Amino acid sequence: MTSFFAHFILLRRLTEQEIDVDLANAAIQAYLDVLQTEQLDTLVAIYAAELREGTAEDSYASFLRCKLPHCRC
């Protein structure tokens, strides 16, 4: 279900429809969590870039830190 909402948000943005930034970020972040859990690493950067207002960098940096051998996330 998180995939549906993430893609629905991306479609609304593509068609320039209004959507609440916080709501959109929460839905995309939830999908990022699913991608990370399923170890779909190649998709994480793509969807993290869709986060707005500074959260994209924070989310992707957190993901990269979790890839370090000594880190537990």
Protein Blocks (a to p, Z undefined) as FASTA:
>chain_A
ZZmmmmmmmmmmmnopacdfklmmmmmmmmmmmmmmnopaklmmmmmmmpgehllmmmmm
mmmmmmpmkbcZZ
